[in-house]
Amino acid sequence: MKVLLRNPRREIEVEGITSVAALLGHLDLNPESVLVIVGDELVTNDAPLAPDAEVEIRPVISGGAA
């Protein structure tokens, strides 16, 4: 599957991963610190991933007014 990581932007190929949780574990990413998008849909950690999926992982950014 093709995985697009943001901040810094890079694209990698990953094989043998079947779920979002497994992908994040493989990439050593904290699930609470990223958003995972498959196609145009935001998915949860228990979502299955197809071998031909295109996955985008974005860091969670928060802020507010002082």
Secondary structure, 3 states (H helix, E strand, C coil): CEEEECCCCEEEECCCCCEHHHHHHHCCCCHHHEEEEECCEEECCCCECCCCCEEEEEECCCCCCC
